[in-house]
Amino acid sequence: MIIDGSTARRLSGSAAFLSAVCLASSCAPSPQAAPPAPVPASATPGIMATAPDLGPAPRLVLPSPTETTLPNGVTVKLVGMHEVPVVQAVLSIEGGARLDGELAGLATFVGGMLDEGAGERDAFELAAQIEYLGASLGTGAGWDATTISLRAPKRTISEAMELMGDVVLRPRFATEDVERQRDLRIASILQSRDQPGAVANNVFGYTVYPAAHPYHRPIGGDSSSTVQLDSATVRDFWNHAADPRKATLVIAGDVTLEEARALATSALGSWRAPSSAPAGPGSAAEPPRPTTRVFLVDKPEAAQSVMMIGAPGVTRSSPDYSAITLMNTILGGSFSARLNDILREQKGYTYGARSSYSWRPLPGPFVASAAVRTDVTDSSLAIFFDEFRRIRSEPVTQQELDRAKSYITLSALGEFETTGQVAGELASLEMFGLTLADIPKEMDQIRALGAADVQRAAERYLDPAHLTIVVVGDVKNIRTGVEALDLGPVTLLDHEGNEVTP
């Protein structure tokens, strides 16, 4: 900013002083010159009267990865990118939170512990060595995989890969580190009970997926499961989950396939398969889709209501993936989408409304969500359902269709620019049995879709009669209005999804 707040106050004060002096001396204001007539933009050199038309988006062209496999089963995939002497490596091990078993949050806890010391180095020594090499290392777990990511200059990639090998093969899981991280997680879980967004997300999982399903419980666990974590439990899980036969090492950067194989062999060649695997995911059967119902969670005196509306979605391998993606982009998948345009731009009810499909090997949820003012909770829910019905019953406009296609295809162009983006995207695609070559094909499919395809996808995959609604807010001020909408039976729950008697 050119003028800050203090400067503005000084100027304001000066103006007041001069005005006072002028009044005291009965001086008259100086005559003001008439403002110059505006000059048409077309008459000004270098300024266009109208914005130029956008040309067609360039076609996305991606490199073809090369591949090799180590004797222990680790698949190595390489995308050569030689413009900059940097290398990105992403090791993805199939499993993730779907392998938690009885202890919800176990996989994500273990994933976060991997860089808390490895080999002969504790967490501080490991971090210092990574920094000395000019590298960065990250570890974690999602619903479907545990991931270790490494980025380093080419000149230090060999030493950095050895540290990755230590993290995978020789994590310390020291008792004091496990206890410290466990206590931090418990504190975080307790804090999240006062965060309406976190409560809504957890209750949504409890109500949409049955108890036996791996997506039923929070990915980070709850307090009852977290207090049971100790060093022995963490180590046992990793010893069984870390299977080289389920691991893919994606490398993108300034190396050849021969160099990539040598790096992988040196760091991970001694990795051996476990004698047995973890218990495995819960039931992968299709979750039930009951008729629409409403669950309220009380947040007394809340100024906003956080709402999540959805149902189990579809898998990434669905033949309708492209049509669903385009449909959702128009509905709530972009800033200019219908939900955000009406609820934020036109009504001013919220800072943002959105919808999304979570693409996972098992069907993740479809979710439409917003945080709205308490006094417009019922009105906002009505708008959500109006838009669900409208996209099913009326063809989208050509403008919406063109804008959504441009949004998707132009966004894709920016997702494969750096070594980190390429390695991360390829590792994600690997979970679904897809390759980089599938992305341009999907972009072509999206370009070829019409309004009828969008409507067909909405009719098949977005049914307003079979949705779950979770609202966290001030129940005494929102319940009557929500019930009046007659969307479905209304039930009061606590933050853990247990029914509460009013």
N, C-alpha and C positions, 0 to 999 in steps of 0.2 A: 504493500500500500504506500502511496506517496504521502498522504497525510494521516498521521495516527490520531488516536483519541485525544491525547494530551495537546497536540498541536491544534486540533479542531476546537478544543476548549479555550485555548489561548486566543485563537482568532475570534471566537465567539465573544470572549470577554472584551477584546479590543473593539469589536463592532459596537458592543453595548456602551463602552466608554465614549467612543466618538459620537454615537447617537445622543448620549446625554449632553455632551459638550455642545452639539448642534442645537439642541432644544434650549439649553441655557442661554445661548447667544442669539436665539430667534433667527437662526440662519435658515435659508430656504435651500432645498436640495437643488443640485445642479441639473440642468436639463439633460435628459438622456437621449443619445442618438438612436434613431430607429434601427432595429436589427436589419442586417442585410437580407435581401430576398434569397430563399433557398435556391441552390443550383441543382438542377436535375442531375441525377447520377449519370444518366446517359451522356450529359455534356461535360462530365469531368473525366479527363484522361485517366485510364487505368482502373476505373470503377465501373462495374457492370450493373445495369439496371435490374436484372433478375439473376438468380442463381443458375449456374449451368446445369444441364441435365447430366445425371450420373450415367456413365456407360456401364456395360455389363461387367459384373465382377470377374476378375481373372480366374481361370480354372486352377484349382489346387493341385499341384504336382508334388508328390512326395517320393523320397528315395526308397529303394528296395533294400531292406535289411539283409545282411548275410548271417549265416547261422552255423554254429558248431555245438557239439555236446561233449562234455567231459566224461571220463569213464565212470564217475560216481553218479551220473544222471543230471547234473546241472546243465541246463540249456543256456547257451551264450548267444545273444543276438547283438549285432553291431550295425549301427548307422554311421557311416563315415561322414564327418563334417570337418573339413580341413581348413576352413577360413581363419579360425582362431585356435591357438595351441592350448585348448582346454578340453578336458574329458569329464563326462558325466556318467556315473554308473548307478543303476537302480537294481537292487536285488529284491525280487518279490517271491515270497514263499506262500503258496496256497494254504488257506485255512482261515486265519484271522479270528474274529470274535464268534464265528459260527462254531468254533471248537471249544468254547468256554465250558461246556458241560454244566455242572451244577453251580459253578462260581462265575456269575455274571461279572464281566469286566476283567477277567483274568488275562485274556490275550492282549488287550490294550495296555494293561499294566506291565506285562512282560515286555511288550514292544517298547514302551517308554523306558524300561530299565536297561535295555541293551547297551546304551552308551553311558551308563553310570559305572564305568570301569570295565576293562577287558584285558586279558592277559596279565602282564606285570604292572599295568598302569591303573590307578584309581581314576575317578571321574575327572579330577582336575588335571592330572598328568595326561590323560587321553585328550582332553580339550586343548591343552597347551601344545601337544605334539601336532594335532590337526591344524592349529593356528600357525605353528612354525612352518608347516608345509604349504601354507597358503590355501588350504583346503577347507571344506565344510562337510560335516557328517550329520545326518539325521536318521532317527529310527522311530518306528511307530507301527501301529496295527489298525486296520479298518475292519469292516464286517467280513471281508473275504480274503484278506492277505495280510501278512506282516511284511513291512518294507524297510529296507536299509538303503539310504541314498547317500552318494558320495560325489563331490565335485572337487576337482583339483587341476592345477596346471599340468601340462603334459610332462614337464621336467620332474615333477614330484609324484606322478600318479602311481608309480611302482610302490613307493613307501606308503602312500595313502591307502592303496589296496591291501597292503599287509595289515593295516589297522582295521579295515573292514573285515578281513579274515578273522582277526582277534575278536571283534564284536560278535561275529556269527558263531565261531567255534569255541571261544574261550571267554564268554561273558562272566563277570565275577559274581553278580547277584549277592554281594556281601550283606550280611544280616542288618548292619546298621543303615546301609543304603536302602534296603527294602523297607525297613521300618519307617525311615524318614519319608520316603515317597508314599507309603501307605497312609501315614498320618496326614500328609498334604492332600491326598485324594479324599480322605474322609472329611477333612475340613471343607474341601471344595464341594463335596456332595451336600453337606449340611448347608452351605451357603446357597447352593442352587435351589433349595426348597423355597427361598425367598425371591427367586427369579421367575416371573410368570412364563417366560419363553421356555426355560428349561423344564418347568413343571408341565406345561402343555405338551412338549415333545415327549416326555416320559409317559404321560397318561395316554397320549395318542398310541404309542406302541403297545401299552397294556391292553387297550380296548380294540385295536385293529387286528392284532395277531394273537392267536391262542397261546396258552401257557407253554405248550410243548415246542412252539416255533422259536428258532434262534433270534428272531427280531422282536420277540415279545418284551424283553427286558432292555434297559438302557445299555448302550455299547460300553459305557464306562462303569457299569455295575451300580450297586447301591451300597448303603452303609453296612447291611448285614452280610453281604458277600465280601466286601473289602476288608472288614476286620479279620477275616479268616486267612488273609494272604500272609505268607511268610517266605523266607528264603528257600526252604525245601520245596514248597508248593510251586514257586516260580521256576526253580531249576528243573523240577520234574516235568512241568509243562513244556518248557523249551526243549528239553532233551528228547521229547516225543514229537513235538510239533516241527522242529527244525529238520526237515527231510530234504536232502539234495535232489531227490527224484521229483519233488514238487516245486523246485526252485528254478526261476528264470533270471539270468543276469543280463540286463539290457545296458549296452554301452553306446554312447553317442559322443562323437568328438574326433579329435585328431589322432586316431590310431588305425592300424590295419587289422584285419581279422587275425592274422598270425600274432600280432602284438596283444590283441584282446584275449586270445586263447591263453597266451603265456601269462598274462596278468591274472586271469581267472584260475589257472592251474596253480600258480604260486600261492594265491590267497585262499582258495577254496578246494584245492585238489585233495587235501587230506580229510575232507568232510565225509562222514560215513552215515549211512541211513540208520535210523533208530530201529530197535528190535520190534517196537510196536508203536502204533499211532494213538493220538488222543481219542477220547470217546466218540468224537465226531459230532456233526450238527444234529440239532433236534429234527423234528418232523418237517420234511420239505413238502408235505401235502398242500394242496391249494387251500389257503385260508378261507374261512366262511365269509360270505358277503351278506350280512343281515340287512334288513330294511333300515332306512335312515333313522338314526337315533342321536340324541343330544346328551352330552356329559358336561356338567358344570363343576368347576373346582373353585372354591371360594377364596378370594383374595380381598379381604375387607378393606374398604376405603380406596380401592385401586382407581386411579384416574383413567386407566385404559383396560380394555378387554383384549386378551391375546386369544385368537381363534385359529384352530387348525381343522381343516375339513378334508377328508380323503378316504382312501380305501386301498387294499392291496393292488399294486399295479401289474405290470407285465415284465417279462425278461428282456434283456438287451437283444436277444436273438429273435425276437418277434419279427415276423415278416412285415408288420405294420410299423416298425420302428420309425421310419422316415415320416410317415403320415402323422403319427402320434407327436413326434417332435415338432412338426410344423403347426399342428393344431394347438399344442400347448404354448408355443411361442406367441400365437395370436391371442390366446386366452389370458395367460399370465406369466409367460416366460421371458418377457422383455419389459423395459421401462415404458414403452409405448403401447403395451398390451392392454386389452380391454379392462381387466380388473384394476390395474394401477391407474389407468386413465380415468375411470369413473370414481373410484374410491378416494384417490389422492387429488388428481387434477381438477375434476369437476365438483366433487363433494367436499373435499378437505377433511375427510374423516380420519385419515391415516397418513403416515410418512411413506408408506409403501405397501402394496398388496401384490402377491405373486402366486404362481403355481408351478409345480415341477413334478417330474417322474424320476424316482431314484433308480438308476439302472444298475442292477446287481445280478449275479448268477441266479440267485433266487429272486422272485419278483419283489422288488422294493416297493415302497408306498407311493401313490399319487397323493400330493398334499397341496392344498390351496390355503394360504395363510395371510394374516394381517394382525397388526395391533391397532385397535381403533379406540376412539373416545368412548367412555362408558355409556354416555347418553345416546350413542348411535349404534350400540351393539346389535339390536334387533334389525335396524335398517341396513346395516352392513351385511348381516347374514342373508337378508332378503335379496340384496344385490348379488351376492355370490351365487345364489341359486337361480336368480333370473339369468345370469350370464351362463351358467351351466346349461340351462334349458335353451337359451338362444343359440348357442353355438351348435347345438344338436338339431335345432328345428329350422334355422335360417342359414342360407349360404353366406360365407364371409365375403366381404367386398374384394374387388380386384386390388384396391389400394392396400388393404390389410394383407392380402396374399403376397403381393410384391414386396412389401416392406418386411414381412416375416422371412421370406426367402433371402432377401438381401442381408438381414440381420444374421441369419444362420451361416450363410456362405462366407460373408465378410468376417465374421467372428472366427470361423475355422481357419482363415488365412493367417490370423495372428496367433494361433495356438501351436504352431510348429516352426517357430523362428529360432529359438535357442536350443543348445544341447540339452538343457534341463527339461524344456517343454517336450522335445522329441522323445527323450528317454522315458519321461513320465507317461506320455500318451501311449507309447508302445507297450510299456509295462501294464497299463490299464487295459488295453485292448487284448493283451495276452490272456487275461482272466476270462474273456468271453470267446476265445478261440478266433479272434479277428486279427488282421494285420493292417499296416499303414495303407496298403492298397485298397482296403475296403472303404476308407474315408472319402476319397474322391468319388467313388461309386455311389455312396450314400448322398453326397452333395448333388450329383446328377439326378438321383431319384427325387430329391426334394424339389429341384428346379422343375421337374416334369409334373409335379402334383397340381391338382386344381381344387376349386372350392368344393366339389363333390367328394373328393378324397378326404378333405378336412372334416366335412360333415359326417362322412361314414366313420372316420376314426373316433369322433366324439360320440356318435351313437353307440359304438361298440365298447369303448373303453372309459366312458365317463357317464355313469348312470346316477342322476340325482336321487333316485329312489333307493339307492344302496350305498349310502355314505355314512361315515362316522364324523360327528361334530364334537370337538372338544373346545370349551371356552373357559379360560381362567380369568376371573374378574370378580367384581363386587356383586355377589349373588343377590343380595337384597334389592339391588337397583336394576338388575338385568333379567332376572328370572321371569317376571311377568311378561315382559315384552317378547322374550324368546319363546315362551310357551304359546303366546298368541299367534306366532308364525305357523304353528301346527306342522313343523317339519318332521316330528317324530316324538316318541316318548322322551321325557327329560329326567335325567338321573343325576343326583349330586354325589360326587366322588371326592376323596381326599387326594393328596399329592402322590400317593402310591397306587392309585386306581381302585381303592376300596370304597364300597358304597357307604354313604353317610346318611343317617336318618335326619331329616330336617328338624 
